[in-house]
């Protein structure tokens, strides 16, 4: 019996068999010929797309157009010959735009479209704290049962995500905040027109870090791990009265360990500003409505120093007081860790406030005078009724 070489059957090409294999009929694939303009457009789309499936389709056309065989192209892309052939047929018969259109729309799920809209409307009220509550609501409302993983897939598919709510001070007046920001912009423009040294502007506020108090914070831990942090009694407090200039990022402050911040200490801060910039003709200080700003000692000092002008920030409006961001930055950098002594906490605070230049890049994006104001129409109706 003579040795016979067994034929290799390529299932990507047409073949016929009856009983034993008699012959193979190969179908020659139509070549892909691209004009220079077509090639440039396909290459452009390859670079621009973020979808791996579209990138594969475009690469398949380019690979075959360069003269590679169908087997080489399929092997390069890690796909089957039939899939490659389907992509090439779509490109020849329907064009590039159709090739780049993904027809798969995903499982429509168990809910009807109107039920999905009801679910989204319910979610938008903020009443669900976890996916199990949503799963139970779907079962109670529509008698449709989902597994925990299934309801998460559903939420992702319909555009629902899990994130923190946005807190706001509901007693704040958006109109007053808008008026303050407009006035701030005018004063900023005037200060720039008058030239350097004529007017200096500062945001002024107090901060009161307490040693060992409110030290609870969030961090990554091992599953089941319990991490203990000590909390003090709140008896030792560092009082900081600070001033921040949005024009040149200058910061200065008074730090008190025994005395409280009062009218006398505020006058001391004003003296410090005057000593630091004796040539300045006008100081504008943006500050909140703390009682010590209106004390007789302050009013008497201001009458003798007309170059100082106090500009009150609207009530309940830390969002338009720029120095509040600096206090938040200080808490993140110095106060969210245990300090063995009150003096160690003071050193940590000084390590931040006395060396702000080391945080230049972080502060460059944080300490910008762009203020977010909640518009009146955004305030939920239940807060409007008591505001």
Buried (B, 14 or more C-beta within 10 A) or exposed (E): EEEEEEEEEBEBBEBEEEEEEEEBEEEEBEEBEBEEEBBEBBEEBBEEBEEEEBBBBBBBBBBBBEEBEBEEBBEEBEBEBEBBBEBBEBBEEEEBEEBBEEEEEEEEBEBEEEBBEBBEEBBEEEEBEEBEEBBEBBEEEBEBEBEEEBBBBBBEBBEBEEEEEEEBEBEBBBEBBBEBBEEBEEBBEEBEEEEEEBBBBBBBBBBEBBBBBEBEEEEEEEEEEEEEEEEBEEEBBBBBBBBBBBBEEBBBBBBBEEEEBBBEBBBBBBEBBBEEBEEBEBBBBBBBEBEBBEBEEBEEBBEEEEBBEBBBBBEBBBBBBBBBBBBEBBBEBBBBEEBEEBEEBBEBBEEBBEEBEEBEEEBEEEBEBEBEBBEEEEBEEEEEEEE
